[in-house]
Amino acid sequence: MESLQALFEFATEGIIISDKSGVIVRANPSSEKLFGYEKGELINQKIEILVPNKLSHSHEKHRDNYHHNPHPRSMGRGMDLFGKKKNGEELPIEISLSHYKSDEEQFVIAFIIDISERKIADEKIKRSNAELELKVEERTKILKETMYELEASKEELSMALEKEKELNDMKSRFVSMASHEFRTPLSTILSSASLIGKYKITEEEDKRHKHVDRIKSAVSNMTLILNDFLSAGKLEEGKITINLVSINIAEYINESITDLTNFLKKGQTVNYTHQGNKEFVSDKQFLKNIMINLVSNSSKFSPENKSIDINTIVTNSELKITVKDNGIGIPVDEQKNLFERFFRAKNALNIQGTGLGLSIVAKYIEVLKGTITFESELNKGTIFYITLPLQDEDNTTN
């Protein structure tokens, strides 16, 4: 008995013994310290004095149920269980229950441990895991989106054999073209990145800037290629949604032109004018994709130090956009194929590109129920004319 008494008194776990009515008959020093009570202060108190106020009533029911079917069990593992200190402060705990009989009277023994430090450690691990998951999610976001689109595409393609054949052909050409189109900018990035490290003195600052500009240009080209492929995939699968909003056309086109600065060749400039109303209802993303493709094409197929002229006119019923360049032009006998997917004119074969841009532009304009026409002359340039009807802002469709 002396050894059992020592075990009770010196145990690091809190030990509380209560009778059938929930009255505390014994409490060891560790339990008193745990809940902030003086020696003997818990004796003859109801066990609910250690339960948070909001749970004390339900705890009485649980206690009665346990007395009807007493058995050893653990409480708190895998769940949030709290005790209440004398000062009202709550603390996370784990409890193991057991029972015994003495003189035909039933008693319950509760072994209680404070898991505050474990909770803190668990929270740190959760935060670390959350941060890690966020980093992984951010770095794989583009890959996930692409994989999702490809999977969705496969499911839809199985519904139509002819469409499946056409899309498989597109994928084959995508792989072939992507491997070819990415090789040049990737080689540029690799070589320039290697050379930058060799220019270490101040007098070589111009050389460093030159290679940084080459890297920026290569990345911009790769961005255009990826945007073309992703846009083509969405349009082919019909997975596009029109989001109609009121747009301040002059401001929005100016913003888009600023975003296109990295795509321009040395000395190229973009001149923009606007006429008519300020606001026009359309899809901002569609409009941005149209402008990016047209202006980047104008830059790509024009020499350095040439200008690109853009004009917009907004009336009460439509938006007219004109994009004019002073580039290589399009051969007359090939102009009929200009908006076909993967089409490259014979005088543009040595210029980097996917052949998807204008087909994407035409499809976006078709979805917006607009029109696109052009005029072109070899070595004098090309003018594109786009007309988009005013949309009903409440009529957003797939």
NUNU-334179 format. One record per residue (C-alpha): residue in one letter; residue number from 1; x negated, z, y negated. Coordinates in Angstrom, 1 decimal, padded with zeros to 4 digits. Layout:
  r    k      px      pz      py
  A  NUM       X       Z       Y
...
end
This chain:
  r    k      px      pz      py
  M    1   000.0   000.0   000.0
  E    2  -002.9   000.8  -002.3
  S    3  -004.3  -002.7  -001.9
  L    4  -000.9  -004.3  -002.5
  Q    5  -000.5  -002.2  -005.6
  A    6  -003.9  -003.4  -006.8
  L    7  -002.9  -007.0  -006.0
  F    8   000.2  -006.6  -008.1
  E    9  -001.6  -004.9  -011.0
  F   10  -004.6  -007.2  -011.3
  A   11  -003.1  -010.6  -010.3
  T   12  -003.8  -013.2  -013.0
  E   13  -000.4  -014.7  -012.4
  G   14   002.7  -013.0  -013.9
  I   15   004.8  -011.3  -011.2
  I   16   008.3  -010.1  -011.9
  I   17   010.7  -008.5  -009.5
  S   18   014.4  -008.4  -010.2
  D   19   017.4  -007.2  -008.2
  K   20   020.5  -009.1  -007.2
  S   21   022.1  -008.6  -010.6
  G   22   019.1  -010.1  -012.4
  V   23   017.8  -006.8  -013.7
  I   24   014.0  -006.6  -013.9
  V   25   012.7  -003.6  -011.7
  R   26   009.0  -004.3  -011.9
  A   27   006.7  -006.5  -014.0
  N   28   002.9  -006.6  -013.7
  P   29   000.5  -006.5  -016.7
  S   30  -000.1  -010.3  -016.5
  S   31   003.6  -011.0  -016.9
  E   32   003.9  -008.5  -019.8
  K   33   001.0  -010.1  -021.6
  L   34   002.3  -013.6  -020.8
  F   35   005.6  -012.9  -022.6
  G   36   004.2  -010.6  -025.3
  Y   37   005.7  -007.3  -024.2
  E   38   004.3  -003.8  -024.1
  K   39   003.8  -002.0  -020.8
  G   40   007.1  -001.1  -019.2
  E   41   009.1  -002.8  -021.9
  L   42   010.6  -005.4  -019.6
  I   43   011.9  -002.8  -017.0
  N   44   015.7  -002.7  -016.8
  Q   45   016.0  -005.8  -018.9
  K   46   018.0  -008.8  -017.7
  I   47   015.8  -011.6  -016.4
  E   48   017.5  -013.9  -019.0
  I   49   015.6  -012.2  -021.7
  L   50   012.7  -014.5  -020.6
  V   51   014.8  -017.6  -020.7
  P   52   015.3  -019.8  -023.8
  N   53   018.6  -019.0  -025.5
  K   54   020.1  -022.4  -024.9
  L   55   019.5  -022.1  -021.2
  S   56   020.3  -018.4  -020.5
  H   57   024.0  -019.0  -019.6
  S   58   023.2  -021.8  -017.1
  H   59   020.4  -019.7  -015.7
  E   60   022.8  -016.9  -014.7
  K   61   024.7  -019.5  -012.6
  H   62   021.4  -020.7  -011.0
  R   63   020.4  -017.1  -010.3
  D   64   023.7  -016.3  -008.6
  N   65   023.4  -019.5  -006.5
  Y   66   019.9  -018.5  -005.4
  H   67   021.1  -015.1  -004.3
  H   68   023.7  -016.7  -002.1
  N   69   021.1  -018.8  -000.4
  P   70   017.7  -017.2  -001.0
  H   71   014.6  -019.2   000.1
  P   72   011.1  -019.7  -001.1
  R   73   010.7  -022.5  -003.6
  S   74   008.6  -023.8  -006.6
  M   75   010.2  -024.5  -009.9
  G   76   008.8  -026.6  -012.8
  R   77   006.7  -029.1  -010.9
  G   78   007.4  -032.6  -012.2
  M   79   009.8  -031.2  -014.8
  D   80   009.6  -029.4  -018.2
  L   81   010.4  -025.7  -017.6
  F   82   010.0  -023.1  -020.5
  G   83   010.0  -019.4  -020.8
  K   84   010.7  -017.3  -023.9
  K   85   008.3  -014.8  -025.4
  K   86   009.4  -011.6  -027.1
  N   87   008.9  -013.2  -030.5
  G   88   011.2  -016.1  -029.5
  E   89   008.4  -018.6  -029.0
  E   90   008.8  -020.9  -026.0
  L   91   006.0  -021.7  -023.6
  P   92   005.7  -024.1  -020.7
  I   93   005.6  -022.4  -017.3
  E   94   005.7  -023.0  -013.6
  I   95   007.6  -020.5  -011.3
  S   96   007.5  -019.8  -007.6
  L   97   010.4  -017.8  -006.2
  S   98   010.5  -015.7  -003.1
  H   99   012.7  -012.8  -001.9
  Y  100   012.7  -009.7   000.2
  K  101   015.0  -006.9   001.3
  S  102   014.4  -003.2   000.8
  D  103   016.9  -000.6   002.0
  E  104   019.4  -003.4   002.5
  E  105   019.1  -004.4  -001.1
  Q  106   017.9  -007.9  -001.9
  F  107   015.2  -008.5  -004.5
  V  108   013.6  -011.7  -006.0
  I  109   009.9  -012.1  -006.7
  A  110   008.9  -014.6  -009.4
  F  111   005.3  -015.7  -009.7
  I  112   004.8  -017.2  -013.2
  I  113   001.9  -019.2  -014.7
  D  114   001.4  -020.5  -018.2
  I  115   000.7  -024.2  -018.1
  S  116   000.2  -024.7  -021.8
  E  117  -003.4  -025.9  -021.4
  R  118  -002.4  -028.3  -018.6
  K  119   000.3  -029.7  -020.8
  I  120  -002.2  -030.3  -023.6
  A  121  -004.5  -032.0  -021.1
  D  122  -001.7  -034.1  -019.8
  E  123  -000.7  -035.2  -023.3
  K  124  -004.3  -036.2  -024.0
  I  125  -004.4  -038.2  -020.8
  K  126  -001.0  -039.8  -021.7
  R  127  -002.2  -040.7  -025.2
  S  128  -005.4  -042.1  -023.8
  N  129  -003.5  -044.1  -021.2
  A  130  -001.1  -045.3  -023.9
  E  131  -003.9  -046.4  -026.2
  L  132  -005.6  -048.2  -023.3
  E  133  -002.3  -049.9  -022.3
  L  134  -001.8  -051.0  -025.9
  K  135  -005.2  -052.6  -026.0
  V  136  -004.7  -054.4  -022.7
  E  137  -001.3  -055.5  -023.9
  E  138  -002.6  -056.9  -027.1
  R  139  -005.5  -058.7  -025.5
  T  140  -003.2  -060.3  -022.8
  K  141  -000.2  -061.0  -025.0
  I  142  -000.8  -064.7  -025.3
  L  143  -001.6  -065.0  -021.6
  K  144   001.7  -063.2  -020.7
  E  145   003.7  -065.4  -023.0
  T  146   002.2  -068.5  -021.5
  M  147   002.7  -067.3  -017.9
  Y  148   006.3  -066.4  -018.7
  E  149   007.0  -069.8  -020.1
  L  150   005.4  -071.5  -017.2
  E  151   007.4  -069.4  -014.7
  A  152   010.6  -070.1  -016.6
  S  153   009.7  -073.7  -016.7
  K  154   009.2  -073.9  -012.9
  E  155   012.7  -072.4  -012.3
  E  156   014.4  -074.9  -014.5
  L  157   012.4  -077.8  -013.2
  S  158   013.7  -077.1  -009.6
  M  159   017.2  -078.0  -010.8
  A  160   016.3  -081.6  -011.6
  L  161   013.9  -083.7  -009.5
  E  162   013.4  -086.3  -012.2
  K  163   012.6  -083.8  -014.8
  E  164   010.3  -082.0  -012.5
  K  165   008.3  -085.2  -011.9
  E  166   008.1  -085.8  -015.6
  L  167   006.9  -082.3  -016.4
  N  168   004.4  -082.3  -013.6
  D  169   002.9  -085.4  -015.1
  M  170   002.8  -083.7  -018.4
  K  171   001.0  -080.7  -016.8
  S  172  -001.6  -083.0  -015.2
  R  173  -002.2  -084.7  -018.5
  F  174  -002.3  -081.3  -020.2
  V  175  -005.1  -080.1  -017.9
  S  176  -007.1  -083.3  -018.3
  M  177  -006.7  -083.3  -022.1
  A  178  -007.2  -079.6  -022.6
  S  179  -010.5  -079.7  -020.7
  H  180  -011.6  -082.6  -022.8
  E  181  -010.3  -081.3  -026.1
  F  182  -011.6  -077.8  -025.8
  R  183  -015.0  -078.9  -024.7
  T  184  -016.1  -080.1  -028.2
  P  185  -015.0  -077.1  -030.3
  L  186  -016.3  -074.6  -027.6
  S  187  -019.6  -076.4  -027.6
  T  188  -019.7  -076.2  -031.4
  I  189  -018.9  -072.5  -031.4
  L  190  -021.5  -071.8  -028.8
  S  191  -024.3  -073.8  -030.5
  S  192  -023.5  -072.5  -034.0
  A  193  -023.2  -068.9  -032.8
  S  194  -026.7  -069.2  -031.2
  L  195  -028.2  -070.8  -034.3
  I  196  -026.8  -068.2  -036.7
  G  197  -029.0  -065.5  -035.2
  K  198  -032.1  -067.6  -036.0
  Y  199  -031.5  -067.6  -039.7
  K  200  -032.5  -064.1  -040.8
  I  201  -034.0  -064.5  -044.2
  T  202  -032.1  -064.7  -047.5
  E  203  -033.3  -068.2  -048.2
  E  204  -031.5  -069.4  -045.1
  E  205  -028.0  -068.1  -046.3
  D  206  -026.8  -071.7  -046.8
  K  207  -027.6  -072.5  -043.2
  R  208  -025.8  -069.5  -041.9
  H  209  -022.7  -070.4  -044.0
  K  210  -022.8  -073.9  -042.6
  H  211  -022.6  -072.7  -039.1
  V  212  -019.9  -070.1  -039.9
  D  213  -017.9  -072.9  -041.4
  R  214  -018.4  -075.0  -038.3
  I  215  -017.2  -072.1  -036.1
  K  216  -014.1  -071.6  -038.4
  S  217  -013.3  -075.3  -038.2
  A  218  -013.7  -075.4  -034.4
  V  219  -011.4  -072.3  -034.0
  S  220  -008.8  -074.0  -036.3
  N  221  -008.9  -077.1  -034.2
  M  222  -008.4  -075.1  -031.0
  T  223  -005.5  -073.3  -032.7
  L  224  -003.9  -076.6  -033.5
  I  225  -004.3  -077.8  -029.9
  L  226  -002.8  -074.6  -028.4
  N  227   000.1  -074.7  -030.9
  D  228   000.8  -078.3  -029.9
  F  229   000.8  -077.5  -026.2
  L  230   003.0  -074.3  -026.6
  S  231   005.4  -076.1  -028.9
  A  232   005.6  -079.1  -026.5
  G  233   006.3  -076.8  -023.6
  K  234   009.1  -074.9  -025.4
  L  235   010.7  -078.1  -026.6
  E  236   010.6  -079.8  -023.2
  E  237   012.2  -076.7  -021.6
  G  238   014.8  -076.5  -024.3
  K  239   013.8  -072.9  -025.0
  I  240   014.0  -073.0  -028.7
  T  241   016.4  -071.2  -031.0
  I  242   017.3  -072.2  -034.5
  N  243   017.0  -069.3  -036.9
  L  244   018.6  -070.4  -040.2
  V  245   017.6  -068.6  -043.4
  S  246   017.5  -069.4  -047.1
  I  247   014.0  -070.6  -048.1
  N  248   012.4  -070.9  -051.5
  I  249   011.0  -074.3  -050.6
  A  250   008.3  -074.6  -053.4
  E  251   006.9  -071.1  -052.6
  Y  252   007.0  -071.6  -048.8
  I  253   005.3  -075.0  -048.9
  N  254   002.6  -073.6  -051.2
  E  255   002.1  -070.7  -048.7
  S  256   001.9  -073.2  -045.8
  I  257  -000.7  -075.3  -047.7
  T  258  -002.8  -072.2  -048.3
  D  259  -002.7  -071.4  -044.5
  L  260  -003.9  -075.0  -043.9
  T  261  -007.1  -074.7  -045.9
  N  262  -009.3  -074.3  -042.8
  F  263  -008.0  -077.6  -041.4
  L  264  -009.2  -079.7  -044.4
  K  265  -012.4  -081.6  -044.4
  K  266  -015.1  -081.3  -047.1
  G  267  -013.7  -082.3  -050.5
  Q  268  -010.2  -082.9  -049.3
  T  269  -007.4  -081.6  -051.5
  V  270  -003.6  -081.2  -051.2
  N  271  -001.5  -082.1  -054.2
  Y  272   002.0  -080.7  -054.1
  T  273   005.0  -081.3  -056.4
  H  274   008.6  -080.1  -056.1
  Q  275   011.9  -081.3  -057.7
  G  276   015.4  -080.0  -057.7
  N  277   016.9  -076.8  -056.4
  K  278   014.7  -073.8  -055.3
  E  279   016.6  -072.6  -052.3
  F  280   017.4  -074.5  -049.1
  V  281   018.8  -073.3  -045.8
  S  282   016.8  -074.3  -042.7
  D  283   014.5  -072.9  -040.0
  K  284   011.3  -071.5  -041.5
  Q  285   009.2  -071.8  -038.3
  F  286   010.4  -075.4  -037.6
  L  287   009.6  -076.3  -041.2
  K  288   006.1  -074.7  -040.9
  N  289   005.3  -076.5  -037.6
  I  290   006.4  -079.8  -039.2
  M  291   004.1  -079.3  -042.2
  I  292   001.1  -078.0  -040.2
  N  293   001.3  -081.1  -037.9
  L  294   001.7  -083.6  -040.7
  V  295  -000.9  -082.2  -043.1
  S  296  -003.5  -081.5  -040.3
  N  297  -002.9  -085.1  -039.1
  S  298  -003.4  -086.4  -042.7
  S  299  -006.6  -084.5  -042.9
  K  300  -007.9  -085.5  -039.5
  F  301  -007.4  -089.2  -040.0
  S  302  -008.6  -089.3  -043.6
  P  303  -012.3  -089.3  -044.8
  E  304  -013.8  -086.5  -046.8
  N  305  -013.1  -086.1  -050.5
  K  306  -009.6  -087.8  -050.1
  S  307  -006.4  -086.3  -051.3
  I  308  -003.1  -085.6  -049.5
  D  309   000.0  -085.8  -051.6
  I  310   003.2  -083.8  -050.7
  N  311   006.5  -084.0  -052.5
  T  312   009.7  -082.1  -051.9
  I  313   013.1  -082.7  -053.4
  V  314   016.0  -080.3  -052.8
  T  315   019.6  -081.4  -053.6
  N  316   022.9  -079.7  -052.8
  S  317   023.0  -081.4  -049.4
  E  318   019.5  -082.2  -048.2
  L  319   015.8  -081.6  -048.3
  K  320   013.5  -084.6  -048.7
  I  321   009.8  -084.3  -047.8
  T  322   007.1  -086.9  -048.4
  V  323   003.6  -086.6  -047.0
  K  324   001.1  -089.2  -048.1
  D  325  -002.6  -089.6  -047.0
  N  326  -005.4  -092.1  -047.7
  G  327  -006.6  -092.4  -044.2
  I  328  -007.2  -094.9  -041.5
  G  329  -003.6  -096.0  -041.1
  I  330  -001.8  -097.1  -037.9
  P  331  -002.1  -100.5  -036.3
  V  332   001.1  -102.5  -036.8
  D  333   001.4  -103.4  -033.1
  E  334   001.2  -099.7  -032.1
  Q  335   003.5  -098.2  -034.7
  K  336   006.5  -098.3  -032.4
  N  337   004.8  -095.8  -030.1
  L  338   003.9  -093.3  -032.8
  F  339   006.3  -090.6  -031.8
  E  340   005.7  -090.8  -028.0
  R  341   004.1  -087.8  -026.3
  F  342   000.4  -088.2  -025.8
  F  343   000.2  -091.4  -027.8
  R  344  -003.2  -092.1  -029.5
  A  345  -003.6  -095.2  -031.5
  K  346  -006.6  -097.3  -030.6
  N  347  -008.3  -096.6  -033.9
  A  348  -008.0  -092.9  -033.4
  L  349  -009.4  -092.5  -029.9
  N  350  -012.7  -091.1  -031.2
  I  351  -011.0  -088.5  -033.3
  Q  352  -010.1  -085.2  -031.7
  G  353  -006.4  -084.6  -031.0
  T  354  -003.8  -084.2  -028.3
  G  355  -001.3  -086.9  -029.1
  L  356   001.5  -084.4  -029.1
  G  357   001.7  -083.5  -032.8
  L  358   004.1  -086.3  -034.1
  S  359   006.3  -086.1  -031.0
  I  360   006.7  -082.4  -031.7
  V  361   007.5  -083.1  -035.3
  A  362   010.1  -085.7  -034.3
  K  363   011.7  -083.3  -031.9
  Y  364   012.0  -080.4  -034.4
  I  365   013.5  -082.8  -036.9
  E  366   016.0  -084.1  -034.3
  V  367   017.0  -080.5  -033.5
  L  368   017.6  -080.0  -037.3
  K  369   019.7  -083.2  -037.3
  G  370   017.3  -084.8  -039.7
  T  371   015.4  -088.1  -039.8
  I  372   011.7  -089.2  -040.1
  T  373   010.4  -092.6  -041.0
  F  374   007.0  -093.8  -042.2
  E  375   005.0  -096.6  -043.8
  S  376   001.4  -097.3  -042.8
  E  377  -001.3  -099.8  -043.6
  L  378  -004.7  -100.0  -041.9
  N  379  -007.5  -098.4  -043.9
  K  380  -005.1  -097.6  -046.8
  G  381  -003.1  -094.6  -045.4
  T  382   000.2  -093.5  -044.1
  I  383   003.4  -092.1  -045.8
  F  384   005.9  -090.0  -043.8
  Y  385   009.5  -089.6  -045.2
  I  386   011.5  -086.7  -043.8
  T  387   015.1  -085.9  -044.6
  L  388   016.8  -082.6  -043.4
  P  389   020.5  -081.9  -044.0
  L  390   021.5  -078.6  -045.5
  Q  391   022.4  -076.2  -042.7
  D  392   025.1  -073.5  -042.5
  E  393   023.3  -070.2  -042.4
  D  394   025.9  -068.7  -040.2
  N  395   025.6  -071.5  -037.7
  T  396   022.5  -070.5  -035.7
  T  397   022.4  -072.3  -032.4
  N  398   020.1  -072.8  -029.3
end
